[in-house]
Amino acid sequence: MNLKLTGNHVEVTPAMRDYVNSKISKITRHFDHVIEVSVILSVEKHKQKAEANLHIRGKDIFVEANGTDMYASIDSLIDKLDRQVLKHKEKNLEKRNHGALKDQEFE
């Protein structure tokens, strides 16, 4: 998994980088087919914004979160991203197991 972390009007400190790395590891614990994650942290007036674009096989997932604190924005972003990844994973499992012989009834 490649992680690209950029800051727009904000300097990305090593503490922020470590925080994002630790939170992204939560996503890879649920779904290990992640190819690339790009995270953009930005400040617009008094609003702290975090955006993430997650590239997995066959799909890109984009999530953004706003808050008054950058760490709170990152937490909210990871929660949203986690829900989207689990939703995608469940849909994939349903497609794969739909026509299985174990689900069919025999007479």
Secondary structure, DSSP 8 states (H G I E B T S, - for coil): -EEEEEEESS---HHHHHHHHHHHHHHHHH---EEEEEEEEEEETTEEEEEEEEEETTEEEEEEEEESSHHHHHHHHHHHHHHHHHHHHHHHHHHHHTT-GGGS---
